């Protein structure tokens, strides 16, 4: 190398190394290359300069770089390396550029840059003026070494800055993550930090048992076990990170498990362009960050879980207390429905019993279950519970049957049992998919066990009470119950009417047709009475063939009208034909009566009806 060439090299080295200093901003990293390229253009009068870097070298240096960060810098892969080096003769460093144009810019020289072990680091492409074509091989070798030295120094500096930023970010994120108990806040902080450090990636987190409907961050999604791709599920199950290459889309996907001490909570998915270089150190850093986030998320989850357990126990205690309060069935259903709606943020809660192959939607259930269009849906739920012998828990309900239309996507249903026999079910619904967590479902199962016993006891108690106040043969009320209702009405109402009914010639009927036929006649007349009574009106068996009716807040005229209607229907519809006679008495605020005096007046009117030919109704005028 002659003195002129030595002078060029010295001036070049002086320009690129003398002012070499740390540039604080990340975007200034590539100014190092601009400094170098400008120095080459100045000292060698090069018109175009472009540096091709071998990707494997960057991976070895564990450096994160992008091909589009500077227009004078790009990368080549292993298959291109062989194509370029075939033009280089042994011992040489420079060749005439083998292609007429590269990236739409003309070059005529290619300077090969080798590392310490003669490994190819990169290729410097440039356009050399004709007057400089006389440089010796020794000059080009020295220039190649100078380029490598500068490149290595820049890379080392970038690595140090990159590491410093990593640890600073990790320290900052760690302190913030462990200061919050909000799982969503933890996840957003991790994603924001990754986007700040690796802005050219796209991120998504898929979480198991995630049901925060208020989340408006599309980067955070529930993990759907039925629809997630194989790589996500493999990462979730194995707990190991995974890398996938999509050749058609020129993309690379990385999957990292969110793994705590007690389990795996989800998967972080990273999408990158194929041109982006991801080093082992990048993977290690992301793994550490995700591990830190997983621990923080687990702590937040455990805290929230402990609070939820306290709330669950309070709910169970509250429900159990109400179940043990000896409430009527309607009150019980209403209270349970209200508590479940409040605790689960449910839109609809239904308590359904099975009675003779029919659905008995208990009063207190929400309105949806009383809609006739709900029947196919209830049939579906019952069939599921019967055939699968398990509870029903669906996060996103999409019916296969076109006839089964439901606006609800989140469904929980649990069977009510009595001595291992299914007597019905509790069902909880919401229109939003994945509204209910699995923990919520387990809580419903626990509550249902208590409810089943309470319902069974309440139903049995009410049935027993009903048996006590109901006549076995006619299914009308007993005389004692009628007396009680009359006394209550006299104390609180403004008026009332009492009807006493007797079957005409009943002894002759029994003697002629037998007592069984007599019983059937009583049953038929009782059905006529019940069919004509309104709410709160009481029909009872007074004794033998005598029946009675009490009409609270009804006038004497209304009572007489009912009596005449019963006389007419009985004479026209009973087989064998029979008639009845009816006596009616009445009281009001001016003439308060006792149950006994009402009976006495009605009995006198009944006696009068008998004497006037039977088969008629007569009102007492006293």
C-alpha positions as semicolon CSV with decimal commas, in nm:
position;residue;x (nm);y (nm);z (nm)
1;X;0,000;0,000;0,000
2;X;0,158;0,330;-0,108
3;X;0,165;0,655;0,088
4;X;-0,139;0,799;-0,089
5;X;-0,343;0,497;0,004
6;X;-0,211;0,511;0,363
7;X;-0,309;0,879;0,382
8;X;-0,663;0,800;0,261
9;X;-0,699;0,525;0,521
10;X;-0,564;0,748;0,800
11;X;-0,796;1,034;0,712
12;X;-1,089;0,795;0,694
13;X;-1,008;0,637;1,032
14;X;-0,959;0,980;1,182
15;X;-1,301;1,094;1,068
16;X;-1,491;0,791;1,185
17;X;-1,308;0,717;1,514
18;X;-1,192;1,054;1,649
19;X;-1,543;1,185;1,717
20;X;-1,685;0,848;1,812
21;X;-1,912;0,901;2,113
22;X;-2,225;0,757;2,267
23;X;-2,539;0,894;2,112
24;X;-2,809;0,902;2,378
25;X;-3,121;0,862;2,169
26;X;-3,209;0,523;2,024
27;X;-3,289;0,671;1,685
28;X;-2,932;0,809;1,677
29;X;-2,784;0,458;1,669
30;X;-2,793;0,448;1,294
31;X;-2,623;0,786;1,268
32;X;-2,305;0,588;1,329
33;X;-2,354;0,435;0,987
34;X;-2,434;0,772;0,834
35;X;-2,107;0,910;0,972
36;X;-1,922;0,618;0,818
37;X;-2,094;0,641;0,481
38;X;-2,036;1,016;0,460
39;X;-1,667;0,968;0,541
40;X;-1,633;0,711;0,262
41;X;-1,802;0,941;0,015
42;X;-1,580;1,230;0,116
43;X;-1,242;1,054;0,115
44;X;-1,301;0,817;-0,177
45;X;-1,543;1,036;-0,372
46;X;-1,794;0,752;-0,381
47;X;-2,128;0,845;-0,536
48;X;-2,332;0,562;-0,385
49;X;-2,273;0,351;-0,073
50;X;-2,478;0,061;0,063
51;X;-2,386;-0,189;0,335
52;X;-2,521;-0,545;0,322
53;X;-2,499;-0,720;0,661
54;X;-2,502;-1,097;0,700
55;X;-2,797;-1,182;0,927
56;X;-2,619;-1,460;1,112
57;X;-2,358;-1,215;1,236
58;X;-2,627;-1,000;1,390
59;X;-2,782;-1,301;1,562
60;X;-2,443;-1,391;1,704
61;X;-2,409;-1,040;1,839
62;X;-2,759;-1,072;1,980
63;X;-2,862;-0,740;1,832
64;X;-3,208;-0,626;1,734
65;X;-3,201;-0,442;1,399
66;X;-3,441;-0,374;1,116
67;X;-3,366;-0,356;0,746
68;X;-3,575;-0,044;0,695
69;X;-3,418;0,170;0,969
70;X;-3,178;0,335;0,726
71;X;-3,188;0,341;0,345
72;X;-2,815;0,261;0,328
73;X;-2,836;-0,057;0,532
74;X;-2,992;-0,394;0,453
75;X;-2,937;-0,763;0,514
76;X;-2,876;-1,087;0,332
77;X;-2,940;-1,447;0,428
78;X;-2,734;-1,766;0,405
79;X;-2,859;-1,863;0,061
80;X;-2,749;-1,522;-0,071
81;X;-2,407;-1,552;0,090
82;X;-2,304;-1,835;-0,141
83;X;-2,430;-1,642;-0,442
84;X;-2,218;-1,337;-0,354
85;X;-1,894;-1,512;-0,251
86;X;-1,867;-1,721;-0,568
87;X;-1,740;-1,409;-0,748
88;X;-1,458;-1,354;-0,496
89;X;-1,118;-1,501;-0,581
90;X;-0,906;-1,647;-0,301
91;X;-0,723;-1,384;-0,097
92;X;-0,911;-1,096;-0,257
93;X;-1,144;-0,850;-0,084
94;X;-1,300;-0,663;-0,372
95;X;-1,473;-0,767;-0,692
96;X;-1,656;-0,593;-0,965
97;X;-2,022;-0,585;-0,868
98;X;-2,178;-0,896;-1,029
99;X;-2,514;-0,732;-1,101
100;X;-2,581;-0,419;-1,297
101;X;-2,814;-0,268;-1,037
102;X;-2,901;-0,331;-0,670
103;X;-3,212;-0,180;-0,520
104;X;-3,248;0,044;-0,829
105;X;-2,906;0,207;-0,761
106;X;-2,599;0,139;-0,982
107;X;-2,290;-0,007;-0,813
108;X;-1,968;-0,126;-0,968
109;X;-1,769;-0,258;-0,669
110;X;-1,830;-0,501;-0,385
111;X;-1,596;-0,491;-0,084
112;X;-1,619;-0,806;0,128
113;X;-1,582;-0,747;0,502
114;X;-1,455;-1,038;0,714
115;X;-1,442;-1,084;1,090
116;X;-1,175;-1,216;1,323
117;X;-1,207;-1,576;1,207
118;X;-1,240;-1,489;0,840
119;X;-1,617;-1,519;0,866
120;X;-1,812;-1,301;0,628
121;X;-1,964;-1,004;0,813
122;X;-2,100;-0,802;0,525
123;X;-2,051;-0,652;0,181
124;X;-1,995;-0,285;0,112
125;X;-2,147;-0,185;-0,223
126;X;-2,037;0,139;-0,384
127;X;-1,983;0,328;-0,708
128;X;-1,613;0,406;-0,752
129;X;-1,503;0,699;-0,974
130;X;-1,282;0,600;-1,264
131;X;-0,984;0,794;-1,129
132;X;-0,977;0,578;-0,812
133;X;-0,968;0,243;-0,988
134;X;-0,593;0,215;-0,922
135;X;-0,620;0,126;-0,548
136;X;-0,420;-0,182;-0,460
137;X;-0,541;-0,510;-0,310
138;X;-0,360;-0,415;0,011
139;X;-0,563;-0,094;0,029
140;X;-0,890;-0,280;-0,011
141;X;-0,787;-0,533;0,254
142;X;-0,706;-0,252;0,498
143;X;-1,032;-0,077;0,417
144;X;-1,220;-0,404;0,475
145;X;-1,058;-0,441;0,818
146;X;-1,136;-0,077;0,899
147;X;-1,500;-0,130;0,808
148;X;-1,513;-0,439;1,029
149;X;-1,348;-0,260;1,323
150;X;-1,592;0,026;1,297
151;X;-1,888;-0,209;1,254
152;X;-1,782;-0,416;1,557
153;X;-1,740;-0,105;1,770
154;X;-2,081;0,027;1,669
155;X;-2,240;-0,309;1,740
156;X;-2,080;-0,332;2,083
157;X;-2,200;0,016;2,166
158;X;-2,551;-0,060;2,045
159;X;-2,554;-0,377;2,251
160;X;-2,453;-0,188;2,565
161;X;-2,721;0,074;2,507
162;X;-2,975;-0,195;2,432
163;X;-2,887;-0,386;2,749
164;X;-2,900;-0,069;2,957
165;X;-3,245;0,009;2,822
166;X;-3,359;-0,348;2,883
167;X;-3,260;-0,350;3,248
168;X;-3,397;-0,001;3,305
169;X;-3,727;-0,102;3,150
170;X;-3,735;-0,430;3,341
171;X;-3,667;-0,251;3,670
172;X;-3,933;0,010;3,599
173;X;-4,191;-0,246;3,490
174;X;-4,120;-0,476;3,786
175;X;-4,170;-0,197;4,040
176;X;-4,496;-0,092;3,876
177;X;-4,630;-0,445;3,830
178;X;-4,591;-0,534;4,196
179;X;-4,764;-0,216;4,308
180;X;-5,104;-0,301;4,156
181;X;-5,369;-0,565;4,218
182;X;-5,551;-0,497;3,892
183;X;-5,487;-0,783;3,648
184;X;-5,587;-0,575;3,345
185;X;-5,350;-0,298;3,453
186;X;-5,066;-0,551;3,480
187;X;-5,133;-0,683;3,130
188;X;-5,163;-0,338;2,974
189;X;-4,835;-0,230;3,134
190;X;-4,656;-0,533;2,992
191;X;-4,796;-0,478;2,645
192;X;-4,716;-0,107;2,652
193;X;-4,360;-0,182;2,764
194;X;-4,308;-0,438;2,489
195;X;-4,445;-0,198;2,229
196;X;-4,212;0,073;2,356
197;X;-3,908;-0,154;2,335
198;X;-4,005;-0,352;2,024
199;X;-4,234;-0,114;1,834
200;X;-4,235;-0,320;1,515
201;X;-4,406;-0,622;1,671
202;X;-4,778;-0,685;1,716
203;X;-4,898;-0,829;2,047
204;X;-5,196;-1,021;2,182
205;X;-5,253;-1,188;2,517
206;X;-5,496;-1,480;2,549
207;X;-5,611;-1,550;2,905
208;X;-5,785;-1,853;3,050
209;X;-6,087;-1,784;3,273
210;X;-6,098;-1,423;3,156
211;X;-6,440;-1,261;3,166
212;X;-6,387;-0,887;3,209
213;X;-6,661;-0,749;2,984
214;X;-6,545;-0,393;3,059
215;X;-6,212;-0,455;2,891
216;X;-6,186;-0,236;2,581
217;X;-5,829;-0,336;2,494
218;X;-5,841;-0,559;2,186
219;X;-5,492;-0,687;2,269
220;X;-5,634;-0,880;2,567
221;X;-5,867;-1,166;2,474
222;X;-6,014;-1,474;2,648
223;X;-5,853;-1,804;2,555
224;X;-6,109;-2,005;2,358
225;X;-6,005;-2,368;2,395
226;X;-6,216;-2,473;2,097
227;X;-6,101;-2,209;1,848
228;X;-5,742;-2,120;1,944
229;X;-5,469;-2,236;1,707
230;X;-5,248;-2,533;1,785
231;X;-4,940;-2,325;1,872
232;X;-5,128;-2,125;2,136
233;X;-5,271;-2,440;2,292
234;X;-4,932;-2,617;2,284
235;X;-4,770;-2,323;2,463
236;X;-5,053;-2,309;2,716
237;X;-5,035;-2,681;2,790
238;X;-4,656;-2,731;2,790
239;X;-4,553;-2,399;2,944
240;X;-4,268;-2,360;2,691
241;X;-4,223;-2,076;2,444
242;X;-4,264;-2,159;2,078
243;X;-4,156;-1,998;1,748
244;X;-4,343;-2,047;1,421
245;X;-4,257;-1,935;1,068
246;X;-4,529;-1,856;0,816
247;X;-4,357;-1,868;0,479
248;X;-4,655;-1,761;0,269
249;X;-4,717;-1,447;0,472
250;X;-4,346;-1,386;0,542
251;X;-4,425;-1,366;0,912
252;X;-4,278;-1,505;1,230
253;X;-4,486;-1,582;1,540
254;X;-4,359;-1,619;1,896
255;X;-4,568;-1,763;2,180
256;X;-4,476;-1,714;2,547
257;X;-4,667;-1,876;2,837
258;X;-4,787;-1,658;3,124
259;X;-4,665;-1,901;3,387
260;X;-4,689;-1,848;3,761
261;X;-4,612;-2,074;4,055
262;X;-4,964;-2,214;4,066
263;X;-5,032;-2,262;3,698
264;X;-5,037;-2,117;3,348
265;X;-5,276;-1,826;3,305
266;X;-5,252;-1,757;2,934
267;X;-5,030;-1,702;2,630
268;X;-4,858;-1,395;2,482
269;X;-4,858;-1,400;2,102
270;X;-4,604;-1,186;1,915
271;X;-4,628;-1,132;1,541
272;X;-4,323;-1,009;1,350
273;X;-4,226;-0,959;0,989
274;X;-3,985;-1,216;0,853
275;X;-3,722;-0,944;0,800
276;X;-3,708;-0,866;1,172
277;X;-3,415;-1,030;1,348
278;X;-3,496;-1,171;1,691
279;X;-3,196;-1,273;1,896
280;X;-3,174;-1,527;2,175
281;X;-3,119;-1,238;2,413
282;X;-3,442;-1,076;2,296
283;X;-3,626;-1,400;2,367
284;X;-3,465;-1,425;2,710
285;X;-3,559;-1,064;2,791
286;X;-3,921;-1,113;2,681
287;X;-3,935;-1,436;2,883
288;X;-3,811;-1,255;3,196
289;X;-4,058;-0,971;3,144
290;X;-4,346;-1,214;3,090
291;X;-4,236;-1,416;3,392
292;X;-4,237;-1,102;3,606
293;X;-4,579;-1,009;3,472
294;X;-4,708;-1,361;3,538
295;X;-4,596;-1,344;3,901
296;X;-4,754;-1,001;3,945
297;X;-5,070;-1,121;3,775
298;X;-5,078;-1,430;3,995
299;X;-5,044;-1,215;4,307
300;X;-5,322;-0,989;4,185
301;X;-5,529;-1,294;4,096
302;X;-5,474;-1,450;4,439
303;X;-5,573;-1,124;4,607
304;X;-5,884;-1,095;4,395
305;X;-5,955;-1,463;4,449
306;X;-5,932;-1,422;4,827
307;X;-6,170;-1,127;4,809
308;X;-6,400;-1,325;4,583
309;X;-6,395;-1,617;4,827
310;X;-6,497;-1,382;5,106
311;X;-6,779;-1,246;4,888
312;X;-6,881;-1,600;4,792
313;X;-6,895;-1,709;5,155
314;X;-7,096;-1,400;5,241
315;X;-7,336;-1,478;4,957
316;X;-7,373;-1,843;5,064
317;X;-7,429;-1,733;5,424
318;X;-7,687;-1,475;5,314
319;X;-7,867;-1,723;5,091
320;X;-7,859;-1,996;5,356
321;X;-8,000;-1,757;5,614
322;X;-8,292;-1,678;5,384
323;X;-8,339;-2,045;5,302
324;X;-8,373;-2,120;5,672
325;X;-8,619;-1,836;5,736
326;X;-8,929;-2,056;5,685
327;X;-9,041;-1,846;5,390
328;X;-9,317;-1,941;5,154
329;X;-9,202;-2,093;4,824
330;X;-9,284;-1,778;4,623
331;X;-9,088;-1,558;4,864
332;X;-8,802;-1,807;4,860
333;X;-8,779;-1,811;4,479
334;X;-8,800;-1,432;4,462
335;X;-8,516;-1,390;4,713
336;X;-8,293;-1,649;4,544
337;X;-8,354;-1,492;4,204
338;X;-8,266;-1,145;4,334
339;X;-7,948;-1,267;4,506
340;X;-7,823;-1,455;4,198
341;X;-7,895;-1,160;3,969
342;X;-7,705;-0,928;4,199
343;X;-7,409;-1,160;4,266
344;X;-7,359;-1,286;3,908
345;X;-7,470;-0,969;3,724
346;X;-7,714;-1,193;3,541
347;X;-7,989;-1,071;3,310
348;X;-8,225;-1,364;3,366
349;X;-8,260;-1,614;3,652
350;X;-8,512;-1,895;3,642
351;X;-8,611;-2,168;3,887
352;X;-8,802;-2,441;3,708
353;X;-8,960;-2,755;3,855
354;X;-9,071;-3,067;3,666
355;X;-9,437;-3,154;3,724
356;X;-9,602;-3,430;3,518
357;X;-9,378;-3,374;3,214
358;X;-9,446;-3,001;3,228
359;X;-9,227;-2,706;3,324
360;X;-9,346;-2,521;3,632
361;X;-9,171;-2,183;3,619
362;X;-9,188;-2,076;3,981
363;X;-9,319;-1,731;4,062
364;X;-9,018;-1,511;4,133
365;X;-8,827;-1,616;3,821
366;X;-8,748;-1,335;3,576
367;X;-8,999;-1,260;3,293
368;X;-8,810;-1,437;3,012
369;X;-8,904;-1,781;3,144
370;X;-9,277;-1,709;3,132
371;X;-9,262;-1,630;2,760
372;X;-9,408;-1,909;2,546
373;X;-9,111;-1,877;2,308
374;X;-8,888;-1,989;2,594
375;X;-9,031;-2,343;2,594
376;X;-8,792;-2,491;2,327
377;X;-8,499;-2,342;2,515
378;X;-8,612;-2,501;2,842
379;X;-8,653;-2,833;2,660
380;X;-8,294;-2,804;2,534
381;X;-8,164;-2,739;2,886
382;X;-8,361;-3,028;3,035
383;X;-8,244;-3,266;2,760
384;X;-7,883;-3,164;2,819
385;X;-7,907;-3,215;3,196
386;X;-8,086;-3,550;3,151
387;X;-7,866;-3,704;2,882
388;X;-7,522;-3,590;2,996
389;X;-7,574;-3,624;3,369
390;X;-7,374;-3,307;3,424
391;X;-7,422;-2,936;3,475
392;X;-7,461;-2,694;3,185
393;X;-7,194;-2,426;3,149
394;X;-7,161;-2,255;2,809
395;X;-6,952;-1,942;2,750
396;X;-7,069;-1,865;2,397
397;X;-7,392;-2,047;2,310
398;X;-7,450;-2,093;1,937
399;X;-7,743;-2,335;1,883
400;X;-7,716;-2,589;1,601
401;X;-8,093;-2,623;1,580
402;X;-8,249;-2,346;1,368
403;X;-8,571;-2,375;1,568
404;X;-8,386;-2,298;1,889
405;X;-8,354;-1,920;1,899
406;X;-8,195;-1,756;2,201
407;X;-8,045;-1,409;2,249
408;X;-7,840;-1,539;2,540
409;X;-7,479;-1,650;2,495
410;X;-7,365;-1,714;2,853
411;X;-7,555;-1,999;3,018
412;X;-7,527;-2,173;3,355
413;X;-7,775;-2,440;3,463
414;X;-7,764;-2,674;3,762
415;X;-8,010;-2,951;3,852
416;X;-8,225;-2,935;4,164
417;X;-8,238;-3,278;4,327
418;X;-8,437;-3,457;4,594
419;X;-8,288;-3,788;4,707
420;X;-8,079;-3,804;4,386
421;X;-8,390;-3,752;4,171
422;X;-8,399;-3,442;3,953
423;X;-8,695;-3,222;4,039
424;X;-8,597;-2,919;3,830
425;X;-8,310;-2,680;3,767
426;X;-8,179;-2,330;3,831
427;X;-8,069;-2,141;3,519
428;X;-7,874;-1,814;3,489
429;X;-7,841;-1,625;3,157
430;X;-7,666;-1,326;3,000
431;X;-7,652;-1,194;2,644
432;X;-7,278;-1,119;2,654
433;X;-7,049;-1,418;2,576
434;X;-6,819;-1,542;2,852
435;X;-6,997;-1,331;3,112
436;X;-6,968;-1,599;3,381
437;X;-6,636;-1,736;3,503
438;X;-6,580;-2,097;3,601
439;X;-6,554;-1,985;3,964
440;X;-6,898;-1,826;3,931
441;X;-7,028;-2,156;3,797
442;X;-6,879;-2,347;4,093
443;X;-7,046;-2,098;4,327
444;X;-7,382;-2,161;4,157
445;X;-7,333;-2,535;4,210
446;X;-7,264;-2,479;4,578
447;X;-7,570;-2,255;4,621
448;X;-7,789;-2,503;4,432
449;X;-7,706;-2,778;4,682
450;X;-7,844;-2,561;4,962
451;X;-8,140;-2,450;4,751
452;X;-8,236;-2,809;4,661
453;X;-8,275;-2,906;5,025
454;X;-8,458;-2,585;5,114
455;X;-8,695;-2,618;4,818
456;X;-8,769;-2,979;4,903
457;X;-8,847;-2,890;5,264
458;X;-9,055;-2,587;5,166
459;X;-9,253;-2,778;4,903
460;X;-9,317;-3,066;5,143
461;X;-9,419;-2,825;5,419
462;X;-9,658;-2,635;5,191
463;X;-9,802;-2,960;5,059
464;X;-9,855;-3,081;5,415
465;X;-10,018;-2,751;5,506
466;X;-10,237;-2,782;5,199
467;X;-10,336;-3,135;5,297
468;X;-10,434;-3,014;5,644
469;X;-10,666;-2,745;5,507
470;X;-10,797;-2,947;5,208
471;X;-11,079;-3,200;5,202
472;X;-10,940;-3,531;5,073
473;X;-11,241;-3,618;4,856
474;X;-11,351;-3,290;4,698
475;X;-11,015;-3,104;4,712
476;X;-11,209;-2,807;4,850
477;X;-11,092;-2,641;5,170
478;X;-11,194;-2,774;5,512
479;X;-11,456;-2,612;5,733
480;X;-11,191;-2,496;5,984
481;X;-10,998;-2,315;5,711
482;X;-11,318;-2,151;5,585
483;X;-11,402;-2,032;5,940
484;X;-11,054;-1,876;5,973
485;X;-11,080;-1,694;5,640
486;X;-11,430;-1,566;5,724
487;X;-11,309;-1,432;6,059
488;X;-11,011;-1,255;5,895
489;X;-11,238;-1,103;5,632
490;X;-11,488;-0,975;5,889
491;X;-11,200;-0,806;6,074
492;X;-11,045;-0,629;5,774
493;X;-11,298;-0,613;5,484
494;X;-11,602;-0,392;5,429
495;X;-11,850;-0,668;5,341
496;X;-11,878;-1,035;5,254
497;X;-12,121;-1,303;5,140
498;X;-12,163;-1,664;5,256
499;X;-12,325;-1,943;5,049
500;X;-12,442;-2,273;5,203
501;X;-12,513;-2,550;4,949
502;X;-12,691;-2,881;4,999
503;X;-12,740;-3,162;4,747
504;X;-13,108;-3,234;4,706
505;X;-13,222;-3,588;4,793
506;X;-12,864;-3,702;4,847
507;X;-12,965;-3,991;5,075
508;X;-13,188;-4,132;4,801
509;X;-12,898;-4,109;4,554
510;X;-12,668;-4,298;4,792
511;X;-12,932;-4,562;4,857
512;X;-13,011;-4,596;4,485
513;X;-12,669;-4,579;4,322
514;X;-12,435;-4,646;4,612
515;X;-12,193;-4,432;4,810
516;X;-11,923;-4,443;4,539
517;X;-12,158;-4,268;4,295
518;X;-12,246;-4,025;4,572
519;X;-11,877;-3,947;4,617
520;X;-11,836;-3,887;4,241
521;X;-12,131;-3,647;4,247
522;X;-11,965;-3,453;4,532
523;X;-11,642;-3,438;4,330
524;X;-11,823;-3,312;4,017
525;X;-12,008;-3,040;4,209
526;X;-11,678;-2,937;4,377
527;X;-11,522;-2,893;4,033
528;X;-11,812;-2,671;3,925
529;X;-11,763;-2,458;4,237
530;X;-11,387;-2,421;4,184
531;X;-11,441;-2,333;3,821
532;X;-11,667;-2,042;3,917
533;X;-11,456;-1,898;4,200
534;X;-11,219;-1,604;4,165
535;X;-10,894;-1,531;4,343
536;X;-10,932;-1,508;4,724
537;X;-11,281;-1,667;4,713
538;X;-11,299;-1,980;4,928
539;X;-11,490;-2,301;4,857
540;X;-11,512;-2,564;5,132
541;X;-11,679;-2,888;5,229
542;X;-11,903;-2,798;5,521
543;X;-11,990;-3,153;5,615
544;X;-12,150;-3,460;5,452
545;X;-12,332;-3,343;5,139
546;X;-12,317;-2,977;5,244
547;X;-12,073;-2,739;5,073
548;X;-11,998;-2,374;5,146
549;X;-11,851;-2,068;4,975
550;X;-11,728;-1,738;5,116
551;X;-11,691;-1,431;4,892
552;X;-11,490;-1,149;5,056
553;X;-11,587;-0,792;4,956
554;X;-11,888;-0,915;4,756
555;X;-12,248;-0,790;4,780
556;X;-12,554;-1,000;4,847
557;X;-12,659;-0,960;4,482
558;X;-12,325;-1,098;4,362
559;X;-12,362;-1,392;4,599
560;X;-12,714;-1,463;4,478
561;X;-12,598;-1,448;4,116
562;X;-12,324;-1,702;4,186
563;X;-12,568;-1,929;4,370
564;X;-12,810;-1,927;4,077
565;X;-12,525;-2,001;3,836
566;X;-12,417;-2,302;4,043
567;X;-12,776;-2,432;4,062
568;X;-12,809;-2,405;3,684
569;X;-12,476;-2,571;3,599
570;X;-12,533;-2,854;3,846
571;X;-12,875;-2,944;3,710
572;X;-12,740;-2,946;3,353
573;X;-12,406;-3,126;3,388
574;X;-12,409;-3,389;3,662
575;X;-12,451;-3,758;3,583
576;X;-12,665;-3,911;3,728
577;X;-12,882;-3,596;3,734
578;X;-12,895;-3,410;4,066
579;X;-12,990;-3,065;4,187
580;X;-12,871;-2,842;4,465
581;X;-13,029;-2,583;4,689
582;X;-12,844;-2,275;4,809
583;X;-12,892;-2,031;5,096
584;X;-12,706;-1,697;5,095
585;X;-12,627;-1,457;5,381
586;X;-12,440;-1,126;5,383
587;X;-12,271;-0,880;5,618
588;X;-12,140;-0,524;5,585
589;X;-11,985;-0,257;5,804
590;X;-12,322;-0,146;5,940
591;X;-12,427;-0,500;6,029
592;X;-12,118;-0,690;6,140
593;X;-12,176;-1,060;6,181
594;X;-11,987;-1,355;6,324
595;X;-11,916;-1,666;6,115
596;X;-12,175;-1,852;6,321
597;X;-12,450;-1,593;6,261
598;X;-12,373;-1,588;5,888
599;X;-12,408;-1,966;5,882
600;X;-12,734;-1,951;6,075
601;X;-12,888;-1,699;5,831
602;X;-12,766;-1,897;5,528
603;X;-12,902;-2,218;5,681
604;X;-13,243;-2,056;5,727
605;X;-13,238;-1,939;5,362
606;X;-13,137;-2,291;5,255
607;X;-13,428;-2,437;5,453
608;X;-13,658;-2,195;5,275
609;X;-13,519;-2,303;4,935
610;X;-13,589;-2,665;5,023
611;X;-13,946;-2,587;5,122
612;X;-14,006;-2,397;4,797
613;X;-13,924;-2,695;4,580
614;X;-13,547;-2,728;4,595
615;X;-13,314;-2,666;4,294
616;X;-13,292;-2,296;4,368
617;X;-13,092;-2,025;4,548
618;X;-13,252;-1,793;4,805
619;X;-13,091;-1,499;4,986
620;X;-13,153;-1,417;5,349
621;X;-13,323;-1,079;5,389
622;X;-13,280;-1,049;5,767
